[in-house]
Amino acid sequence: MGESRRSAKSNIAFFGSFQLVAAERLLYRNGEAVVLGSRQLDLLTALAERSGEVLSQRELMQRAWPDLVVEDVNLRVHIGHLRKILRDGQEGARFITNVPGRGYCFVAPVRWTEQLRPLESVSEGGGSSTPSVPRLPPRLARMIGREQSVAELKKMLVASRFVSVVGTGGLGKTTTAVSVAHGLAEYFQGSVFFVDLAPLSETSLLPATVASAVGYRPLSQNPLDGLIVFLLQRRVLLVLDNCEHVIEGAAELTERLVRGTKEVHILTTSRESLRVEGENVHLLPPLESPPDGPELTVASAMTSPAVRLFMDRAIAGGYRSGLTDADAVVVADICRRLDGVPLAIELVAGRVGVYGIQGTADLLGHRFNLLWQGRRSALPRHQTLSAMLDWSYNLLSSRDRQVLCSLSVFTGDFTLEEAQAITDDAVWSPLDVALAVGSLVDKSLIWTEGVDGSTRFRLLDTTRGYASAKLADSGGQNAAARRHALYFCNVLKSATIDVRSFSKRDLSPFAAHVDNVRAALEWSFSSQSDRTIGTELAARATPLFRGLFLLGDCQHWCECGLAELDDSDRGTLKELTLQEGLAISAMLTRGNGAEVRTAIERGLALAQSLNESHHQLQLLAGLHLHLIIINDFRGALAIAERSAAVAGNIDDVEARIMTEWMLGTSHYLLGKLDIAQRHCDLGFKHDALRASNLFDFFGYNHRIRALIVQARLHWLRGFPDRAAGTARQAMEEAESRADPVNRCVTLVFTAGIFIRRGDFDIAEHCINRIGAYAARHGLQPYGNLGVALQGELAVARGELVDGTELLRGALAELKTERALWVIPRFLPAFSAALVQRGYFEEAAVAIDDMISPTQQDVDALEMPELLRARAEIWLTQPAPDPVAAELALQRSIATARLQGALALELRTATVLARHWLAESRKKEAKELLEKIFDRFTEGFDTTDLKAARRVLDDLE
């Protein structure tokens, strides 16, 4: 945890975009060194150490010029230069301020942290002091020949942050990386994340895969910006394994992560370097073999890591005879012929228990002609790997070969049951498959690991690629891939994932299937003869992708499935599921374009024709949201009424509750507050009896939305204390969910209540969290709303310049995004700031542009406030128009009264009463305001009620 004051151990200070490393007398800006003189460094350190305090000129001069007598002008010059380097005063940044007659004060927030510990303090042995890191694969109980590489890599990672382990297949890059990660687990306090990229079939999915691994939930197709912000203040080690097949995406991701963060350390493994800025390449060498010569002895041979590994695996494979000097020469020769590739050595040594050392050498050299006779144009390392795998493959029985090749269709690990399901049962029985898997494990062609008390199996990447090529050569790849796709299609079919509520079921057991589902979909849509499997699998996978918030996958595969639907599938539940999945994912990733409306409308037609009421409700909820966002509140009400009719025809209380809340939201937005209150109350009444936890429709939680509406209804109808209580309840429920969308929605629409009440500190806290969530998760529209709220808060506090600029920028962004439905909410505050600063024309244009097209809908929710704001412009402009102002105020009060918005009546009546007081119409003013004020029963300490009370006091 950082501290605002420097402790004895704290040596690094963070402020703004700067990092001051006091112990090393270095200053960085956005990770780049800043040239600073010795005196200026002394002054900056002194000020930062006591941020918030005023340091006298004498104290500062003693710090920078100890035991010297200097003129005050020297201090002023150095402070001035320091301000220039810090860019003090630019873009609102403030660091050092002069306190006349007293000295200087460092006013920017400072966070001091402890300097990074030296690498030597990191445990090498992985004892009990090292934190458990469940995100890492287990490291080998005994690793031979990579100790020096592991030690070097640990130092390089701490010092330079970004290291790539590069080498050919079979050299043990993953093993080395895992060992490094475990060795640094304590140093990173357990924040170590291992991401295997081998299953990834599309480079575009790389950012989302990494984001998911570190716990960041992406909400867009390109979550890299949000991931950078998410990791900005975190010290983590990110291990990206097997980058070679997504090399361009990995290069972009790692370069941006290194450039955009300060404490993210990255370790990659790849068959080639990423060739990007900041990358430090560690070439993983082959294991050293003994030099050629008959004089080699056992003692000298065993100093070679290649020989040690060979004998270790030979003994593990059943070899019990001792190693003689003669055998040592043979073993050394084998290791050299295998180019010191660890995987090749392990495979060969594993057969020594059966054939002996010399017999194994004979097989390697003669029987299978495995003396690196690969393609002459291929790189030597490719020839070596191919020869190694050819030799191992030819040692297998026919049964083991066929099972190994069939298993190559899996991505990642698999269970024995899954292995049995995808093999050809016309040839091999489940028992045959089980025996073959056991045999392949013995021969080191399959690795095993324990996961949650069960054994899972995995082919090495090189082995899987080799076996896949063999399967293709045999003509059996399509058949195996078809069995694989059908198996996972049936797995998802049996899962019966509830499309209406993912909170009802833990999806983690199904998350393990995602990589295989992706691979099955890739195959299905690449083969013309099996597109029907692809469409079925895409439909079955849609609820899974939605439930795991893999919106990019959901959208992509729904589009593929819809494009390949047979005529026989059109108009079926399959098409309905795909249309629904496309609509939901596109709305959350692309916005509210025409394709969203098209998908929803097509899905609704299908749901209605198929009499699928729950799907119909899901899509109606999406259309309701869509219409609200595009400012069609009357259309949204019609959809809510249609939803209520559908819910009334089915026996589902939860659906009826949700439609009551949809009706309440629609009537609220149209300014029909009493009706809205009845619908919301009815929904909560049934919800309390049912104790439901549903209401996740179209990516939003309708219970939380209803609480937000309820809070705003309380405020508008004259119950500000109840409004605050309900707002807090909505915030608590949203916070309990790991869902940034609902958190942002709640904070955006409750912060305004706290601003209106005058609870500025609570409002500021809400706004800061909106900014943090929006930045972390890439929710730019909510970020703009947060800026607008920040501007509204500034105006309420009297900070007119800041408020004006914040609102002007935010409103422009909201117009660009066509978020027209929220713009009227902020215009009164914007107008008030402009009026107080004398910008009457700009204020009038802003309000008139909004009032004019909506005059026919005088019951629109924001109309009373817009009319009040326009009246205040007429009253205060250089050429006042009191007649027009009074007409607007009267219309505002009448509209608010028609709506049942007592709070808005009071706000406008206070302005009108103040105007009448100035015109000596005290009796009329008092009668108007007192009558409205007396209807309140709570909230007398809130801003509006206190303002009204002051006017009433003036009227006495």
N, C-alpha and C positions, 0 to 999 in steps of 0.2 A: 504494500500500500504506500502511495506517495504521501508526503507531508508538505504543508504550506511553509514550514520553517525547517531550516537545515538542522539535522541531528548530527551526532558525532560520526555516524557511519554514512550519512548521505553526501554524495559527491557529484550527483548529476541533477541539474535543475532544468525543468521544462517550463517555458512560458511562450505563448503565441506559437510561432513556427520555429522557435529557437530551442537549442539544447546546449547548456553550459556545463562542460565537464571540468569541474573546479580543480580536481587533482591533477589533471593534465594541462590545465590552463588553455583549453580549447573551446571555441564557440562554433556551433553548427547552425545553419539555417536550412530547413527541409533536407537534412542529411548532408549538406555540403559545407565544407569548412569556410569560415569567415575570418578574413585577416583583421586582426585587432591588436593595437599596441599594448605593451605591458601595463602602462598606467591605466589605460581604459579597461583592461581586463580586471585590474585590482578594483577599480571603481564599480564595475558591473557586478563583480562577485560580492562586494560589500553591500550594495543596494539590494541584490537578489536575496542575500542571506537574511535580510531584515525587511522583506517586502511588507508594505503597508505602514512602515514606521518612517518618521522623518529623521534623516541623518544630517547633522550639522555640517557646515563647510569644514570646520576644524576636524571632525571625525574622518571625513572623506579624504582630506589632504594628508592626514596622518597615515591613512591606509595606503595611499598612492605614493606619497613622498615621505616615508618615515625618516625622522631625524633631520629633515631639511626644512628650510624656511622658503616658501614660495608665495608668489602673489595670487590673490583670489582669481585674477583673470585666467591663470593657468587652469584652474579647476573649471571655470566656465567654458573655456575652449575645449577641454577634453570631454566634458558633459555634452556639449553641442555636437562634437564629432560622434560621440557614442549614440546620441539620439538619431543622427543621420544614418548610421550603420544599421540601427534597429528599425529604421523607417518609422520612427515615432510620429504619429499624427497622420500617416497615410492610411487611407481606407478604414478610418475609424480606430486604428490601433493606437493604444496609449501605453507607454512604459514608464517614462521618468517625468515627473512633474516638479516644478520649482515651487516651494512654499516660501513666499517672501518673508525675509527676516529670520527664517529658521533653517532652511537648507533644502535638501532634495529628498523625494520619496519615490520608491518603485511601486507603481500602482497596478501593474498587471498581475493576475494570479500566477503564483509560482508553485510548482510541484517538485519537491526534492525526492530523489530515490537513491537507493544504495547502489554504489558502483558494482558492475558485474564482477562476480568472483573469478579468480584465476582458474584455468582449466584444471590445474593440479588438485583442486579441492573436490573435483567431481569423482565419485566412486568408480573405480574400474571393475570391481568384482561383482557389482550388482547385488550386494547384500541386502539385508533387511531395511537399510536406511534409504534405499532407492524407492521412490514411489511406484506403486503398481500402475502400469499404463495399459489398460485394456484395449486401447486403440492399436497397439502394436502386435504383430505376429510374434510368437515365442521365438527366442533366439536359440541357436543350436547349443546343446549342452556342452559340446566341445568343438571349437573352431580352430582349424589348423592353418597356419600360414598367412593369416590376415591380421595378426596383432599389430604390426607396424602400420598397415594401412588404416586400421581403425583408430589408432592413436593420432596419426597425422590428420585424418579427417575430422576428428573431434576438435583439434586445435584450429584447423582451417575454418570450420563452421562457426566457432565462437568469434574468431578474428575477422572473417570476411563475409559471413552471413549466407553466402550462396555458393554451393559446391555441387558439381556434377561428377558422379562416379561413372566413368566411361570405359567400355570394354566389350569384347565379343560375348556371345551367348555361352553360358556354362562356366564363366569365370567366378561366379559367386557375388555378383553385384548386389543382389537383393539381400543375401546373407550378410554381407559386409554392412550394408545400409541399416539393416535391422539391429545389428550389434552396436553400431554407432548410436542409433536412436536410444537403445536401452541404456547405453553408457552415459548419455546426456539427459536421461529422464529426470534425475534429481536436479540438475542444473536448470532445466526448464520447468521445474516444479510440476512435473507430470503433464505439461501442455505440449505433448508430442502427438502428431497425427500422421498415420501411415495411410497412403492412398494408392491402391493398386490400380494402375490405369490400363492394365492388360485387357480387362473386359470391355473397355470403352470402344465403341464402334464408330463414333462420330466425334470429330474434333470440337464441334459446336457445343457438345454436352460437357466438355472438360471443366469450364468454370462452375457449372452447377454441381458436378461430381465433387470437386474440391470443397465447394461451399457446404455441401451436405456433410462431408467428413468432419469439418471443423465446427459444425453446429449452427451454421448460418442458413436460414430458410430463404432461398431465392424466390422472388415473386415476379421475375421477368425472364425473358429468354437469354439475356446477357447480364448475369448478376455480378460481373467482375468489379464494377465500380462500388457496388454495395459491399462486396467481400473485402475490398481494400479498406473501406471505412470501418468495417466490422473488426478487422485485425489491426487497426492503426495504433491503438494503445496497448496491444497485447504482446507479450514475449512468448513466442511459440516456435517449435520446430516442426516444419512441414516436410514430410518425406514423400516424394512423388516417384513411384516405382514403375519401370517399364514405359518410358516416355517416347520410345523410338517411333511408334506407329501414329502418334499424335504430336509429332515433333514441333510443327509450326504453332499449334495451339499452346503447347507447353512452353515454347519460347516466349510467346506474347504474355502468357499468364505470369510466368516467373519474373520476367523483366519488369512488368508493371507492379507486381507485389514488392519486389526489392526496391523499386524506385519510389513507390507510394507509401511504404511503411518504414518504420525505424527499428523495430525489434522482431520482425519476422525473419527467421532463418530457414533456408530451404536446402534440402538435400535431394538430388534427383539421381536416378539411375537410367542409363540409356546406352544404346549401342553407338551413338554418336553424340558429340557435344551439341548443346543448344545454340551456341554461337550468338549469345546476346550479351549486352552490357551488364557488368557486375558478376558474370559467371566465372568461377574458378574451377578448372578441370583437373580432376584426379584420375589419371589413367591407371586402371586396375591391372597390374601386370599378371602374367601367368605365374603359377607357383614355381619357385626355383627348383630345378632338378640338378642332380650331381653331374659333374663333368664326365665325359666319356673316357674310359680307361680301365684296364683290367686290374689295376692296383687298388681299386675302390674296396673299402671294407665296410662292414656293418656299421661301425661307429661313425665313419665319415658320411656314409649314405644317409644315416638317420639325422644328420644335421640339416638335410634338405627337407623343406616343408612338403614337397611333392611326394617324397618317399614316405614321410611320416603319415601323410593322409592316406596313401595307398595301403600301408600296413594297418592303419587304424580301421579302414573299411574292410580289409581282407579278414581281419580277426572278427569284426562284427558280423561278417558273412559266413563264419564257420571255419576259417583257416586256423589250425591249431599247431602246425609245425613251426619251429623256430626259423629265424632268418639267418642263413649262412652268408659268408662273404661272396660265394658264387651266386647265390640267389640275389644278393644286393646288387650285383652287376646287372642281372636280368631286370630287376624291378626298376633300377635307374634307367635302363634302356626303354622300358615300357613308358615310364613317365615322360621321357624326352619325346618319344614318338607320339604321345598324346598332347604334346605342346604344353604340358603343365596345366591343362584345363581341368579345374577341380571336378566338374561334373563328369567328364570323360574318365578321369581317374577313379572316381567312385563307382561308376558303372562297370569298369573293367575289374577293379579290385573285388567287387561283389561276387564275381564268379570264381575267384581263386580257391574258395572252400570246396568247389566241385572239381575243378580242373588242375589245381596246383599252380605254382608260379610259372614253371616252364611250359605247362600245357596251355595256360592262358596266353602266354607269349606266342606259342605256336598258332593258336587260333587267331590271334590278332594279326599275325604276320602272313599266314598262308591260307587257312581254310576258308575264310570269308573275304579274302583279298581286301582288307580294310587298311591299306597303307596310304590313306589320303589321296585316293584316286577320284577326286571330285572334278568338276568342270575346270578346264585350264584357265578360263576367263574369270573364274570366281576368286574372291579373296582367299588367302590361305586359311583364315580363321573359319570361313564358311566351309571350306573343304574339310577341315578338321572336325567340325561339328557334325557335318553330314556323315563322315566316315564313322564317327563314334556312335551315332544313332543307328546307322545301318547295321553295324556289328551287333549292337544290343538287340535290335529288332529281329535279326536273323537267328538269334539264340532262342527266341520264343517259340512256343508250340503254336499250331494253327489256331487253336482256341484263343490263346492269349493275344496273338496278333489281332485277330478280328475284334476282340473285346477292347483292346487298347485303341484301335482306330475308331471304334464306335464312341468311346469316351471322349474323343477329341472334339465332339460337338458341344461339350459343356464349356461354359466360361466360368472361371472361378471354381469353387469347390462343389462337391456333390455327395450325396449319401449313397449307400449300397442299394437302397430301394430305387433311387433315381437311376443308378447305373443299370439295374435289372430291367427297368421300364423302357429304356431306349435301345437296348440290344435286340437283335432279331430273335424273337422267341420261337421262330420256326426252326432255328438252328441250335440255339443254346438255351438250356433251361435256367431258371433262377439259380439253381445250385451250381451249374457250370459257371455262371457269371461270378458268383461269390468266390468260387475257387480260383478263377482267373484273376480277380481283383487282388486276392491274397498273394497269388504268385507274382503279380506285377509290383506289389508293395515290397515283397522280398527282393526283387531285382532292382529296386530304387527307381523304377519308372513311374511310380505313383507315390506321392507323399501323403502322410496322414497327420491329422491334428485333432485334438479334442475340443469340441465346441459345446458348451452347456451340457456336459456329461455324455455327449454322443461323439462318435467318430465320423469325421468327414474326410473325404479324399480329394486330392488335387493333382492334376498333371502339371509338371513344370512347363513353362511357356515354350521352351524349345522343343520339349517332347511332344506337347500338344500340336505345335505347328508341323512337326515332322509326321506325326500320326495322321493329321488332317490331310496332308499331301498324299500319304499312302492310301487313305480312304478314298480320295478323289481319283487316284490312279486305278483303284479297283472298281470304280463305277458305283460304289456304295454310298457316296456322300449324301445324295438327295434322299435316299431311303432312311438313313440314320437321322438326317436333319428333320425329315418329316416326322419321324417317331418322337424326336425331341420336341418339336413344336406342338404336336398333338398332346404330348404328356403335360406340358405346362398349360396348354389350353384347358385340359381337364382339371388340373390343379386349381386354376382360377375359377373354373365352372363350379367346382365343389365348394369353393370358399364362400360363395353367395354373399359377397361384400355388400352391405347395405348402401345403396346409392344416395340415401337421404342423410345419413349421419355416420360419419367416420369416427366420431367420438365414442360411439357405442362399442367399438371393437378395436382391440389392439392389433394393428397391422404389422407389427415387427416380424412375426413369423413369415409373412408374405414378402417382406422387404428383401429377404435373402434371395428371392427368385427374380428380382428386377433385372439383373444382368443377363440371366438366361432368357427371360421374356424378351428383352431387347434383341438378343442374338436370334431368337426364333422369329421375331418380326422381320429382322433384316433379311433372313433367308427366305421367308415366306413371300416378301414383296420383291425379291430378286429373281424368283422363278415363276415363269408364266403359268406353269401347270398347277401351282399350289397357292394361287392368290386367294382362293376361298378359305384356306386355312388362315391366311394373313388377316382377312377381314373378320373372321370369327375371333381370332386371338386379339386383334386390336379392340374389338368390342368387349371382350372379357377383361382385357388389361386396363381399360379406361377407368373403372372405379378404383383400381389399385393405384394408378398414376395420380388420380385426383386425391385419393386419401393420403398419399405420401407427399402431396404438393409438388409432384414432378410435372409442372404445367407444360414445360417445353416438350417433354415426351408425349404427354396427353394430346396436345395440339397436333404434333407432327404425325402421330400414328392414327389419330382420328381422321386427319386429312387423307392419309394414305388409304385407310380403310374405306372411306366414302368414295374415293376416286376409283376403287377397284370393285365396288359392289356389283354383284350380278343382278340382272333384272329380277330374279326370283327373290333376292334379299331386299329389294326396294319396297318400302312400305311395311317393313317388319320391325320387330323389337331391336334387331341388330342395328338397323339404320338409325332408329330412335336413340339408342345408346351412344352411337358415334356422333350424331348431331348434337346431343346434349353435352357430351364431353367437349366437343369443339367449341360450343357456345361459351361454356364456363371458362375453359382455359384461355380462349381468345379474349374474353372480356377482361380477365385479370392480367394478361400479358400484352395485349395490343390496344386495349381501351374499348371504346364504344362505337366502333366503325360499323359500316353497313353489313360486313360479313357476320358480325355478332347478331344483328337483328334478323338476318336471313336464316342463320342456323337456328335461332330460337323459334322463329315462325314455322320453319319446316318441321322442327321437333314437335311443336305444339300440334300441328296438323296430324302428325303421325300418332302422337299420344292420344289424341281425341279419337282417331279412327280405330286405334287398337284398344280403346277403353282402358288405357294405362293411367289411372288417376294420379298415382304418386309421381310418375314422370311428368305428367301434365302440371302438377303443382310445383315441381322443381323448376320447370321452364317458365311457368307464370311468375314465380318469384324472381327469376333472372330478368324477365321482361319488365317487371315492376321496377327493379333497380335501374335498368337501362333507361326507361322513360323518365324516371326521376332525375337522373344525371343529365339528360338532354333537355330538362326543364319542361317536360310535358306532364304536369301534375294531374290534369284532368284525365289524361290517358292512363296514368298510373292508378288513379282511383277506379277507372273502369276495369283494369286488370285485377285489382284487389277484389272488386265485387265478383268478377268472374271466378277468381280463386275460391272465394267463400262459397260460391255455388257448387264448385267441384268438391270442396271439402265436406259440404253438407250432404253429399250423396255417397260418402264412404264412411265406414266405421273407424275413424281415426281422430281421436280427440286432439292429438298433437298437431295434426294438419289444421284443424279448426282453430286452435290457439294461434298458430302462425298467421292464418288469414285474418284473424281479428286484429293482430298487430299491424299487418299490412294495411288494413282499412284505417286503423288509427293513424299510421304514418301519412297516408294519403290525405285524410281530412285535415291533419295538422298542417301539412304543406299548403293546403288551400285556405287556411285560416279559419276552419270550422272547428274551433277548439273544444267546444262542449261535446260534439259528436266524437271527435278524436279521443277525448278523455274516456267516454263510455266504452269505446272499442278496446282501448288499452287496458282499462280496468277489468273488462270481461276476460280478456286474454290472460291477465295475471291471476284472476280468480280461478280459472280452470287450471292454469299452470301450477298454482299452489296445491290444488287437490291431486294433480297428477304427478307432481315432483319430477317433471321431465327434464332430460338433459339433451334434448334434440336441438332443433332449430338451426342447424348448420345447412343453409341452402345457398347455393351459388357462391360459395366462398365467404359468406358473411353469417354471423350469428344473429338470428332474428330476436332472440331474447335480449341480447345486449342492445340492439338497435331500438327495441321497444323501451328499454330503460332510459335510453338517451332521449327519446321522444317524450316519455313520461316526465323526465326532469325538466325539459323545456316547456312542456305544458304547465307544470306547476309554477314555473317562473312567470310565464305569460299571463296565467289566470290569477296571479296575485298571491302566490304562496312561495316566496323566495327561500324560506328556510327549508321547506319540504323539497324544493328544487335542488338545493345544495346536498341534502341527504341522499336523494335518489341519484344525483350525479356521482357522489362518492361510491354508491353501491355499484353503479355501472362501471366505474373505474376499477373497483376491486375485482369484479367478475371478469372483466377484460384482461386484467393483469394476471389472473390465475390461469389463463390460456396461453400456450406458446404460439401466439398468432399475432404477428405485427400489424396485420390489416385491421383487425378488430380493436387492437390497442390504439392505433392511430385514429380510427373513426371516433372512438369514445373520447379521447383526449381533445380532439378538434371541437366536438360539439358540446363538451362540458366546460371547456376553458372559457367559452363565451359567457356562460352563466356566472362563473366566478368573477369575470371582468365587470359584468353588469351589477353584481352585488357589491362590488368594491373590495372583494377578496383578492387583492392584487398578487400577494405572495403565492397563493395557491395557483392562481392563473399562470404566473410565471413558471412555476414548477411544471405545470402541465405542458406549457409551450416548449420548454427546454426538452422534455421527453419526446414530444412530437418530432422535434428536429433530430434528436438522437436516433429514434426508430426509423424515421424516413431516410436519413443518411445511411444508416447501417444496412437497411434492406432494400435500398434503391426505390423507395416510394416517393418519387418526385412530386406528384400532385399533392400529397399530404404535406410534403415539405413546404410547398408554396402556401398552403393553408396555414401552416405554422407561422410563416413569415407574416401573413396577413393578420393573424391574431397578435403577433408581436407588435405590429404597427398599431392595432386597436388598443392594446394595453398601454403603449407609449402615449397615445393621445389621451387616454383616461388619466394617466399620471401627469399630464401637462407637458410632456416632452414632444412638442409639436413638430419640430424639425425632423427628428428621427421618425416619428409616427407618420408624417407625410411621405417621406421617402420610402419607408418600408411598405406602406399601403400602395403607393403608386407602382412600385415594382411588382408586388404580389398580384395586384389586380390586372396588370398587363399580362403576366404569366397565365393567370386563370382564364383570361379572354382567349389567349393563344390555345390553351387546352380545351376551349369551349366548355368550361365548367360554369356555364351561365347561371346555374341554379343557386350557387353560393355567392355570386358577386353582390347582389342586393344586400346581403347580410353585412357587408363591410363598408358600403357606400356612406351611410350616415356618419360613421366615425371619420372617414376620409374627408367628407364635406365639412364636418366640424373643424378639423385641423386646418383645412384650406381657408375657411371663413376667418378663423382667429388669426391667420397669417396674412389676411388681406387678399387672397386669391379668389375673389368672388366669382369671376367668370368661369374659371376652371371648375369650381364647385357646382355652379349652376348647370354646366354642360354635363357633368358626371351624373347628377340626379335626374335631369330632364331626359337624358338618353335612356334611363331605366324606367321612368314613369310613363313616358309617352306610349310605348308599345303595349303597356300593360294596363292602360286606363280602363279598358273594358272589363278587366278582372279586378274590380275594386276590393274583392275579398281576399286577394293574394296576401300571403302571410306577412311580407315585409312592407306592404303599402303604407300602413300608418307611420312607420319610421321614415320612409322616403318622403312622405308628405310633410312630416315635422321638420326634416332636414331642409326641404325646399323652403318652407316658411321662414326658418331662421336665416336663410340667405337673404330673402326679401326684407327681413327686419333689420339686418345689419349692413347691407350693401350701402355704398356711398349715396345712392338715391333710393331710399327705402320705399317699399310699396306695402304699407300696412294693410291695405284692403285685400290684396292678393294673399298676403301672409295669413290674415285672419281666416279667409275662406279655406286655405289649405289646412290650417290647424283645426278648424271645425270639421272638415272632411276627415282628417286623421282621427279625431276623437270618435266620430260617428262610425268609421270603419272598424276601429279597435273595439268599440262597444258591440258592433254587429258580430265580430269574431269572438267576443268573450275574452279579449286580451286586456284585462284590468291594468296590468303593468304598463302597457303602451298607452292606455288612456291617461294614466297618471303622468307619464313622461311628457306627453303633449299638453295636458292640462296645466302642468307646471309652467311651461313656456307661455301658454296663452294667458294664464293668470298674471305672470310677471309683466307681460305686454299691457294687459288691462290696468295693472297697478300703475304703470308709467303714464297711462292716459287718464288716471284718476277715476277709474271705473272699479273702485275697491269692492263694492257690494257684489257686483257680478263676478268678479274674480274670486272672492271668498266663497260665494255660493257654489261656483263651479268646482273649485279645487277641494273644498271641505267635503263636499258630497262624495267625491271619488276617494279621497284619502280615508274617510271613515269606513269604507268597505274593507279595508285591510285589517287583518287580525294577527299578522306576524311580519317579521323582517324589518322592524323599524330602525335598525342600525345599518340598513343597506343604503347605497348611494342615492337612489331615486327617492326613497321615502325621506331621507334626511334633507334632500334638496327641496322637496315639497313642504316639509315642516318649516324650513327657513322662510319660504314665501308666505306661508300661513301666518308665521310670527310677524312678518312685515305688514300683513294685512290687518292685524289687531288694532 
